[in-house]
Amino acid sequence: MQSTVRMVILQPTTFEQASEICGLLKEKKSVIVNLEYVNKDDARRIIDVVSGAAFALDGYMKKVSGSIIFVAPYNYDITDDKDAAKPSKLLSLLR
């Protein structure tokens, strides 16, 4: 039996939605997070919280574009022309 892989796309508008992203990651779902609808301070806070959750759950975060982040649980294999970044490397990707 083949299991279904779930990916969720979220466009948070407030910092409080960071917990929803963390919950999805905890459920082993990957999340594309579009941060263009939150102010810069809230976007940084969301990234801080989500990167902490990804680190704690051995997950991954990858910057897709200026305001889009891909967050994946440990059971995903992310590859592109560069290696996928562990959350500890994400802050350098965002600068």
N, C-alpha and C positions, 0 to 999 in steps of 0.2 A: 504494500500500500504506500502510495506516495503522499507525503505531507505537503500542504500548501504553504508557500512562503508569503508572508504579508509585509508590505511596505506601506507606510503611511506618510502622507504629505501634510505638513502643518504650517500655518502662517500665523504664529502667535501675535497678539496685539498687546498683551500685558505680560509682565514678569511672572505672574501667578501661573501661567500656562506651562512653565518649565516643569512642574511636577507631572503634568500629563505626558510630556516627552520622556521623562525618566521612567514613568510607569510602563510606557510602551517598550522601552528598551529592556526593562525588567521582564517583560512578557516575551522577550526574544524577537521583537519586531524591529525592523529597520525603519528609520524616520528621516525624511528629507525636511529640513527646517528652513523656511524662508523668513529671514529676519528683517525684510525691508519694511514691514508694517509696525515695527516697534522703534522707539527712540534709541539712540546709540548706547546710553547708559543701561537701559533695560536689556538690550541685545547682549551687552557684555556680561550682565548678571545671569542671563539665560545660559550663555555659553559656559560661564563658571560652574553653574549648577549641573548642567548636562554633562560637561566634561568630567566633573567629579563622579557622577553616576556611571559614566562610561568607564572611567578608570577603575572604580570599585567592582564593576561587573566584567572586567577584562574586555571591554568593547572597544570600538574604534570610532574616530571622528575624522571626517575628510572635508576640507573646504572645496566646494564645487565652484562657487563664484564669490563675488564680493559680499553677498548677503545670504548665500545658501550654503548650508552645512548638511552633510550626510552623516548620520549616526547609526552605527550598526552594532548588534550584539556580538559576543565572542564567537558564535557559530557561523558567522559570515566570513567569506574570503573576499577581501576587497583588493583589486589590483588595477593599476592604470600605468601610465608612463613613469610614475613615481611610486614609491612604496606608500601604502596606507599609513596614516599617522596615528600613533597612540595619542590619547588625550594630552599627555604631557607636552607633545610637540605642537599642539593646535594653536597655542597663543602666538608662536612664531609664524604660523601660516596666516594668521589674521592681520598681521601688520604689513 
